[in-house]
Amino acid sequence: RILTFISTLITLGFILMSPMGANAQRTVQEAEIQVDRLLRDARSYYDNLEMEPMDDALERIIDIARRFGPATPRMRGQISQAHILKGFMISLNSPNDVQGIKRFFIRALEMNAQAQLTPEIRTPTLSQIFERAKGEAAPQRRGG
């Protein structure tokens, strides 16, 4: 009887866990799609010089990253790009906030060690800050 009870509990556990696992996967996939859309939106806002909506889109990506983490390699790259753009936004709004800019660049590099500044936002000053961030990004947390 005890074995039958334990077997029933295990089976019930698997039944209850299966939909949860599928839901969690779907949620991560939905998060990845949302991050992708928000990143495209942020770039579009930048192209149209709409900095406030761009910043809002980047903040939403960072919020999703806090909730889901870099759940997939693609999300890792997307979140890394969002952090680079956020550092760029800080450079526009507070050009003297080198630590704030560098903090976002470090986060980008910890998500993706191959991250780079895009030509559209690359300036000599940002390139210098980015190079310093490379030296400070935690090797054990760097993504590939």
Beta strands, then each sheet from edge to edge (+ up, - down):
end
